[in-house]
Amino acid sequence: MSSVCGRLIKPSLHFIEQPGLRYRKVIRGKSPGIAKTLEERLAALKYEDPTLHYRVNIGYQIPVIARKDVMTSRQKTINEIKKNHEMELAAKHCALKVDLHKVHEDWKLTSASQQIYETAKYYNIYEDLFDESYFYPIIPLNIAFRYPNEEDVVTPVYRGNLIKPAEATKEPEVSYSATSDDLYTLMLVTPDCHFTQDNGEYLHWLIGNIPGNQVKSGELLCDYMQPFPPKGSGYCRYIFVLYKQDMKVDFSKYRRELPCTNLTARTFSTYEFYRDLQDYITPVGLSFFESNWDHSLTPFFHNVLEMAEPVAEYDFPPVEHPAQKWFPHRKPFNLYLDQYKDPKQLQKELLIEKLKERHPFQPTPIPPKFPLAYNIERELPSWQKEDIRRRRMKEGKWKFM
């Protein structure tokens, strides 16, 4: 009896001798005094040696507004608002309206250049176009594409927003603040999705010697071509760059035959373009959008570019399966056998099943709205019931039926 009590009491005594052992806090990794914070780790990852990554500003400096003037104007506005009782009542009843156009104009005069610069730097635009150089977009661009069939609807270009190729078939409307005495150059390029060169660019639009902001009065050097990201390539960047000219420039070297549908002639290098004309032009504006493939590009490749539509596909490594068993345990035999079939044979079987349901030269039949609402015969084995369910829901190998 005493031995039994000793065995029961011993664990309790062991817990009393080492208090807190059971409920102590376990710290994983290094202690807070030694471990780095997330901000410190991100700074270490983004660190660039200034001796190796020296950035050169090829544009103008951001206009500096004295803080005293900003605070004086802000305090004046605050005092006017406090005296406006109608505005106070409208805010109290949630009926206060803000003039967004005025807000946008104020943003362009204050923080627009810095924010556009930070966004372009995040999208790696400066490195892809100007290598080790950068500039501050001191002139904000207002760019919008009009819908082909709806002239009243426009798609604006901001900083990296998504615009489908079908929405950008026509040249955009571009406006900016400028005096009529100045000359400008506007270009649209993409550093992504070049078909033959890894670091090549495509020139989509180039206009030189623009008087002020009259873009249509400029010298058209290369006509506009819509975005054409190939299928499977993902999102491609399309970048507008505005240059301010010191004088009228001879762009005969960069003139293309109009209309230009030859992609070899549209192969371009923004870096070489600026290096050749850096004594006469200075970048002052930047705006860009992203685009990916849609169905409107199929006839564009065939009819305009007169080429087969390129498709970017990933070459997956062959899947390695274990040695095939005569009696696989607890595995549906139809799915098990599909793993060891030749992919071409499996595609052939699926094509035959697809042709049984639809005619290749007739409209595709409308699928049922609730495919699982139809009963499945109870006499069928479980593997066949699951295969019918997958086929109705277009899952697995039936995905493209």
Disulfide bonds with the S-S distance in Angstrom:
Cys193-Cys236 2.02
